Each structure stands twice: as C-alpha cells, then as structure tokens.
Amino acid sequence: MSAVPSLDLSADVLTLTRALVDAPSVSGEEAALADAVEAALRALGGLEVERVGDSVLARTNLGRPTRVVLAGHLDTVPIADNVPSRLEGDRLFGCGTSDMKSGDAVILRLAARFGVPGAEPAHDLTFVLYDNEEVEAVKNGLGRVARERRGWLYGDLAILLEPTDGEIEAGCQGTLRAVLEVRGRRAHSARSWLGVNAVHGAAGILATLAAYDAREVDIDGCRYREGLNAVRIEGGVAGNVIPDECRVTVNFRYAPDRDEDAAEAHVREVFTDALAGGATLTVVDNAGGALPGLAEPAAAAFVAAVGRPPRAKLGWTDVARFAAFGIPAVNYGPGDPQLAHTREESVLVERLQPAEDALVAYLSTPPA
C-alpha cells in the first residue's frame, strides 16, 4: 500500500473527506491512515494525544464541567473498484464516503477548531478514531480502547458520526451471526441413493428463512425492524460427489429490547425443526444493541440543538458500547446509510458542511 499523505485539517470538510477516502483503510489495514491522523492531531498543539494499536485518541483538558466524546471508525469494507474518490454533480463517490469517512472528516474539522491553544469549547472534548469496526466484534478497536484505556471513553454524551443522512438516529440494533450445519453421507453422484445430500438437507432452513415474519417494535418513538437472513451458504465436494455437509450462515438483526441471550433463544426457536432433524447451530458473533436513551438530559439537549426528530438506527454501531458504560450516545453523521457498503457508495456534498456547523454550534453552547 502506498504511503498516506499528510492531512490538512484546515481544508474544508469536502476536501478532507476526499483525502480520507483516497487513503485506503480496509479493516486490518488502517495503520498508515492512523499514522496520518495521529500526526495531524498532534500538530494542533492543544490536545492530549494517545495511540492504542491503530486507534487514535485525543482530548482537551480545559476543566469544563461536561465532556462530549466524538467517535468514528477509520476502516472500510473491502474496496469495490471505488477508490480513488470522484466528484460527480452533487455527490462524492468512493469507498467510505458515507461509512464513515465523511463523519471522520467532520470529527477532524472539529478537532482543528477546538483542539488548538486558546480555543473555547463549551465542553471538554474527546476525539476517538478507531480501527476494525467493520469486522467481528472481537477485533473492534473501540473495544480494545475500552479494555486498555477506558477512562478515555467517559463523558456526558457520546456522538458517533456514523452515516445517518444528517438525521439523529437513536440506539441501535443488535447483531447475531450463527452457522447452521447439516450433515449427510458422501457418495458417488452416479449412485446418489447410497448417500444423503447435505445441501438438499438445508432446504428446510432456507424455507424457514424465506417465510420469516420480521418483527417491528416501537421504542421511545423510534421504530426498529428486525431481520433474519442467510448471508452465506457453503457445501459441496466435487462435481461427482454427493456432499456430506452444508453450512448456512445467518444474520439476525434484532431490536434493542432483546438482549444477547434473548436473541440467541429466538434464533434457536425459529430453527426448532431443523435442530430436531439433526442440524447444529453455533453462534459465532453476538453484539447487543442499545436502547434509544433519549430521556437522558445530555441526549435530549443534543436532539433539541439539532432540531430534528430522532429515528431508530437500523444497524449495529458502537453506540451500544457507550450505552453499556452508562454513557448516553446517539448516531449523527452526514453519510447515507442506504449506500453504505455498496459499490455505488456516495455522500451528498450538501450534507457535509451542515453536519459540521450543527456540531460546532452545539459544542460552543454551554449546557443549560
């Protein structure tokens, strides 16, 4: 990978977003971008800066009575022939434009404004730019920070600059991945009756998924929709062999009124027939969601300052990690969640500056 150029935090938010997008940082390959972010933050002169792996932490220490944490992940999903970025009309296209380098650019612009000597934010501020959010939870950089530098994550409010299309999205869904395995008996395909086809045996699992009726639930005025889907299927040995095993990976996105145990119990209940028929189910990843928490004064004040009605976050974000610490947290960023992870990923240019402006106004206003 080529070296990442230095980042100019005085550049406008669009230019900074392009610079971040043009610095590839697929999960596990964030080191060069983290180096550039660390160097840029240290150069501001008004921040305490620390590095934890490929996560970069920076904060003011002005003795304010309140602290706001602003966080975003540096990594992206694998590039789909969409780097470098390109500007077409009113949209900036490229891997990470929405999820979530436009949000990272806003964070860095805020750091450039409030992280210099003589700056006067109304709150002390902590900036967290971390690695490995787009992969399994065990690798998550914010999780590593929580284990090794938990004090850096404490605050009165955490704002995740995840893609929300300029809206406030409260809480988040939980996410569970499980592997259902069906066993068969291998045989020559010319004498298939001597074997048991495991791929055929998975038909009931797929039928159950196709017929699944997703629950919708309203929590604090935010409507969460669940989903249970096959995301991978593996099986087969050779073109002339009856397969003796088949694995179906499923992903359950669940509303935050379920905890991890309840989510697993529900998935096992859905596949009761398959499990009774000899299939096995192994949970390989399970991260609980977060309730909206909008009654918390700090969260309510932010909603009032932005002046937009909150809605449910459909997806998992690290809001859940802050909520587990008892810290109110919301999602608010310029990216479009509908375009995250797509080949056509883009962000509306007109969303960028308003997101920065709204946060500047909120962070400059003393709490009531």
Secondary structure, DSSP 8 states (H G I E B T S, - for coil): --------TTS-HHHHHHHHHTS--BTT--HHHHHHHHHHHHTTSS-EEEEETTEEEEE--S--S-EEEEEEE--BS---S--S-EEETTEEESTTIIIIIHHHHHHHHHHHHHSSTT---SSEEEEEEES--SS-GGG-HHHHHHHH-GGGG--SEEEE----TTSEEESB-EEEEEEEEEE-B-EEGGGGGGSB-HHHHTHHHHHHHHT----EEEETTEEEE-EEEEEEEEE---TTEE-SEEEEEEEEEE-TTS-HHHHHHHHHHHTHHHHHTT-EEEEEEEE--B---TTSHHHHHHHHHHT---EE--S--THHHHHHTT--EEEE-SS-GGGTTSTT-EEEHHHHHHHHHHHHHHHHS---
